[in-house]
Amino acid sequence: MKYKIIIVVGARPNFMKAAPIYQEFKKYPEIETLLIHTGQHYDKNLSKVFFDDLKLPRPTFHLGVGSASHSIQTARIMTEFEKILMKEEPNLIMVVGDVNSTLACALSAAKYRCLRKVYQPLIAHIEAGLRSFDWRMPEEINRKLTDALSDLLFTTEPQANDNLLKEGVEPNRIFYVGNVMIDSLLRFRAQAKNSKILKKLKLKKNSYALLTMHRPGNVDDKADLKNIIQALGKIANSIKIVFPVHPRTQKMLKRFRIKVNFLKLISPLGYLEFLKLMIEAKFVLTDSGGIQEETTVLGIPCLTLRENTERPITVSVGTNIIVGKDPQRIISESKKILNGKGKKGSIPEFWDGRTAERICKIVYDYLRTHH
């Protein structure tokens, strides 16, 4: 029997997670895999370059929803994705991570199968069960609701399993498989090392810290953004800080007229160039979830500019330290790293480059049993 699977991507963090799964499904002749790009991230530096770096094919469908408020963007994705469901009638929809596209497509599929009694597509969520317990984060809403709608929930760490069980998810729907984004990191690490980005930026190994910052909680409030930037100014007296600026952050820095001339500002980078910068950095400052995981595997100290993390294993096992928005904490933890006292960590279980292999086998076996 032939099975049709749709893998949904929409924003930069999705691409690294979807690529290994898409490649792994090629080993299954009974499975036809369609790649749907919602267009949530549409900028070349946030989308196309990642497809090229990760060797992802041109999407089967590109919904082109573009930027909008959370509600409007989610509604647009649902409307367009329902048309795909009607046309293709897949056996399974696979969503990854916690962006608006993830929830929108899961919700659209769940609503659609309520109307079609015969056609019952399964929903699988990659990176299920992660919780920050912070309802001010749109991603937390997306995570919890997507998990509630999903039939198969693939987790990256044991605490995610515990979260799902506490929420009443049946144990036979939860699969602890590891971190599929690490599959991409391990696959492309050697290739990334050949990148010329350091030469282009006139940098040397361990001579800089790498910064990423884009979350509304950090960049949309003038006082918070100013406090963080002032702390970075103190750190920049001791080490160069390289900052690939997200379009959202760039807009808010201009709006608030905050000077950042002491930072080395660069445009957003592709996957391989950014990975090279991360590999060679002295340490990383970030408010991104995925970067907390990548630095843990790379053994690079990471300071997370948030009050919480949905990826606690990066703190308990890995190299991550939560510093929040407190300027003194940001500065003091940075100084520890610069003085050779940075946090040492280890690699969590199943973060071994074979997560996609485990996911695809479970999905294939499940489809054969339930269809």
C-alpha positions in Angstrom: 0.0 0.0 0.0 1.1 3.6 -0.8 1.1 6.3 1.9 1.1 10.0 1.4 2.7 12.2 4.0 2.8 16.0 4.1 5.6 17.7 6.0 4.9 21.3 6.9 7.5 24.0 7.2 7.0 27.8 7.6 9.8 29.5 9.4 13.6 29.3 9.7 13.6 26.9 12.8 11.5 24.4 10.9 13.9 23.8 8.1 16.7 22.2 10.0 14.1 19.8 11.7 12.3 18.8 8.5 15.3 18.2 6.2 16.6 15.0 7.9 13.0 13.6 8.0 12.4 14.4 4.4 15.6 12.7 3.4 15.0 9.6 5.6 11.5 9.0 4.1 13.2 8.6 0.7 14.3 5.2 1.9 10.7 4.1 2.0 9.3 3.3 -1.5 5.8 3.0 -0.1 5.8 6.6 1.1 5.2 9.7 -1.0 6.4 12.8 0.8 5.1 16.3 0.0 6.8 19.4 1.4 4.6 22.3 2.1 6.1 25.8 2.8 3.5 28.2 4.3 5.7 31.2 3.5 5.6 32.4 7.2 9.2 33.4 6.6 9.6 34.6 3.1 12.8 36.7 3.2 15.6 35.1 1.1 17.9 35.1 4.1 15.3 33.5 6.4 14.0 31.0 3.9 15.5 30.2 0.4 19.1 30.1 1.5 18.2 27.5 4.2 16.6 25.3 1.5 19.8 25.5 -0.5 22.1 24.8 2.4 20.1 21.9 3.8 19.6 20.4 0.3 15.8 20.6 0.6 13.9 20.4 -2.7 11.6 23.1 -4.0 8.4 22.8 -1.9 5.6 20.9 -3.5 3.3 23.8 -2.5 4.2 27.3 -1.4 1.3 29.0 0.4 2.9 32.4 0.4 1.0 33.7 3.4 3.7 36.3 4.3 3.8 38.5 7.4 0.8 39.6 9.5 -0.5 39.5 13.0 -0.6 36.1 14.7 -4.3 35.7 14.2 -4.4 36.8 10.6 -1.3 34.8 9.7 -2.7 31.6 11.4 -6.1 32.1 9.6 -4.5 32.5 6.2 -2.4 29.4 6.6 -5.5 27.4 7.7 -7.5 28.6 4.7 -4.8 27.7 2.2 -3.8 24.5 3.9 -7.3 23.1 3.8 -7.2 23.4 0.0 -4.1 21.2 0.0 -5.8 18.6 2.2 -8.9 18.6 -0.1 -6.7 18.1 -3.1 -4.1 15.6 -1.8 -5.9 13.7 1.0 -2.7 12.7 2.8 -2.5 9.8 5.3 -0.5 11.9 7.7 0.4 15.5 8.3 3.7 16.2 10.1 4.3 19.5 11.8 7.5 20.6 13.5 8.4 23.0 16.3 6.2 25.8 17.7 5.7 28.5 15.0 2.3 29.7 13.8 2.5 27.4 10.8 2.7 24.4 13.1 -0.5 25.1 15.0 -2.4 26.4 11.9 -1.8 23.3 9.9 -2.5 20.9 12.8 -5.7 22.8 13.6 -6.8 22.8 9.9 -6.2 19.1 9.6 -8.1 18.4 12.9 -11.1 20.5 11.7 -11.1 18.9 8.3 -11.2 15.3 9.5 -14.2 16.2 11.7 -16.0 16.9 8.4 -14.8 13.9 6.5 -15.8 10.7 8.4 -14.1 8.4 5.9 -10.9 10.4 5.4 -9.0 10.6 8.8 -5.5 11.9 8.3 -3.2 11.4 11.3 -1.3 14.4 12.8 2.3 14.0 14.0 4.1 16.6 16.1 7.9 16.7 16.0 9.4 18.3 19.2 6.3 17.7 21.3 5.9 18.3 25.0 8.3 21.2 25.4 6.9 23.8 27.9 8.1 27.2 29.1 5.0 27.6 31.3 4.9 31.2 30.1 1.6 32.0 28.4 2.9 35.4 27.3 4.9 33.5 24.6 2.9 32.8 21.4 5.1 29.7 21.0 3.8 28.2 24.2 0.2 28.5 23.0 1.2 26.9 19.7 3.0 24.0 21.5 0.2 23.1 23.8 -2.6 23.3 21.3 -0.7 21.3 18.7 0.1 18.6 21.2 -3.6 18.4 22.1 -4.5 17.9 18.4 -1.8 15.3 17.6 -2.0 11.6 17.3 1.8 10.9 17.4 4.0 13.0 19.7 7.7 12.8 19.2 9.8 14.2 22.1 13.4 15.4 22.5 13.9 15.0 26.2 12.4 13.1 29.2 10.8 16.2 30.8 8.7 16.6 27.6 7.3 13.1 28.1 6.4 14.1 31.7 4.7 17.2 30.6 2.5 15.3 28.1 1.6 12.7 30.6 0.6 15.3 33.2 -1.7 16.8 30.5 -3.4 13.5 30.0 -1.8 12.3 26.8 -1.9 8.5 26.5 1.5 7.0 26.9 1.2 4.9 23.6 1.0 8.2 21.6 4.3 9.5 23.1 7.7 8.6 21.5 11.0 9.7 23.0 13.2 9.8 19.9 15.7 12.6 20.5 16.4 15.9 18.7 16.1 15.8 14.9 17.6 19.3 14.6 20.9 17.7 15.8 20.7 15.4 12.8 21.2 18.4 10.6 23.9 19.9 12.8 26.0 16.7 12.8 25.4 16.1 9.1 26.5 19.6 8.0 29.1 20.4 10.7 32.1 19.4 8.5 30.7 21.3 5.5 30.1 24.4 7.7 33.7 24.4 8.9 34.7 25.1 5.2 32.6 28.3 5.2 34.6 31.5 4.5 32.4 33.6 6.7 35.1 34.3 9.4 37.5 35.5 6.7 34.8 37.6 5.2 34.0 39.2 8.6 37.7 39.4 9.6 37.2 37.3 12.6 39.3 34.6 14.4 38.3 31.6 16.4 37.3 32.4 20.0 37.8 36.1 19.4 34.1 37.0 19.4 30.8 36.3 21.0 27.8 35.5 18.8 24.4 37.2 19.6 20.9 36.5 18.3 17.8 38.3 19.6 14.4 38.5 18.1 11.6 37.6 20.6 8.9 40.2 21.2 9.5 39.9 24.9 13.0 41.3 24.4 12.8 43.6 21.4 9.3 45.2 21.5 9.7 46.9 24.9 12.0 49.9 24.8 13.2 49.6 28.4 14.0 45.9 28.2 15.8 46.2 24.8 17.8 49.2 26.1 18.8 47.3 29.3 20.0 44.3 27.3 21.9 46.5 24.8 23.6 48.4 27.6 24.8 45.2 29.1 26.1 44.1 25.8 27.9 47.4 25.5 29.9 46.6 28.7 30.7 43.0 27.4 31.8 44.5 24.1 34.7 46.3 26.0 36.2 42.8 26.5 35.2 40.9 23.4 33.7 41.6 20.0 30.0 40.8 19.7 28.8 39.7 16.2 25.1 40.2 15.7 23.2 38.9 12.7 20.2 41.2 13.0 16.7 39.8 12.6 14.5 42.1 10.6 12.1 42.5 13.6 15.0 43.6 15.9 16.4 45.9 13.3 13.1 47.7 13.0 12.7 48.1 16.8 16.3 49.4 17.3 15.5 52.1 14.7 12.1 52.9 16.2 13.6 53.3 19.7 16.7 55.1 18.4 19.0 52.7 20.3 22.6 53.0 19.3 24.4 49.7 18.7 27.6 50.9 17.0 29.7 48.8 19.5 28.2 45.6 18.0 29.3 44.1 14.7 26.0 44.1 12.9 25.6 41.8 9.9 22.6 40.6 7.8 20.9 37.3 8.7 23.0 34.3 7.5 22.3 31.0 5.9 22.5 27.8 7.9 26.1 26.9 7.0 27.5 30.3 7.6 25.7 30.7 10.9 26.8 27.3 12.1 30.4 28.2 11.3 30.1 31.3 13.4 28.6 29.4 16.2 31.3 26.6 16.1 34.1 29.2 16.3 32.5 31.6 18.9 33.8 32.0 22.4 30.2 31.9 23.6 26.7 32.6 22.4 24.0 35.0 23.8 20.5 34.2 22.5 16.8 34.2 23.0 16.3 31.3 20.5 15.3 27.9 21.6 17.1 25.9 18.9 20.4 27.6 19.5 20.3 26.5 23.2 20.2 22.9 21.8 22.9 23.4 19.2 25.4 25.0 21.6 24.8 22.1 24.0 25.9 19.6 21.3 28.8 21.8 20.2 30.0 22.3 23.8 29.8 26.1 23.5 28.7 28.2 26.6 25.3 29.7 26.0 23.6 32.5 27.8 19.9 32.7 27.3 18.3 36.1 27.4 15.0 34.9 28.8 13.5 34.2 32.2 12.7 30.6 31.3 13.3 27.9 28.7 11.1 25.2 27.2 14.3 23.1 26.8 15.4 22.5 30.4 17.8 19.7 29.4 20.1 22.3 27.9 20.4 23.7 31.4 20.5 20.5 33.5 22.8 18.6 31.1 24.1 21.0 28.5 26.0 24.3 28.4 23.0 26.7 28.8 22.6 29.3 31.6 19.4 31.3 31.9 20.4 35.0 32.5 17.1 36.7 31.7 17.1 40.5 31.0 19.1 41.4 34.1 22.1 43.5 32.9 24.3 42.5 35.9 23.6 38.8 35.4 24.3 39.0 31.7 27.6 40.8 32.4 28.7 38.6 35.3 28.1 35.3 33.4 29.9 36.7 30.4 32.9 37.6 32.5 33.0 34.1 33.9 33.3 32.7 30.4 35.9 35.2 29.4 37.9 34.2 32.5 37.9 30.6 31.5 35.1 29.5 33.9 32.4 28.8 31.4 29.8 26.1 32.0 30.8 22.6 30.8 28.0 20.2 29.7 27.4 16.9 28.0 25.2 15.7 25.1 21.7 14.4 26.0 20.5 10.9 25.2 19.4 10.3 21.6 20.9 13.6 20.4 23.0 11.4 18.1 22.1 12.2 14.5 19.7 9.3 14.2 16.5 10.8 15.3 15.0 11.1 11.8 15.6 7.4 11.4 13.7 6.6 14.6 10.8 8.9 13.7 10.4 7.6 10.1 10.4 3.9 11.3 7.7 4.7 13.9 5.5 6.6 11.4 5.9 3.8 8.8 5.0 1.1 11.3 2.1 3.1 12.6 0.6 3.8 9.1 0.8 0.1 8.2 -1.0 -0.8 11.4 -3.7 1.9 11.3 -4.5 2.3 7.6 
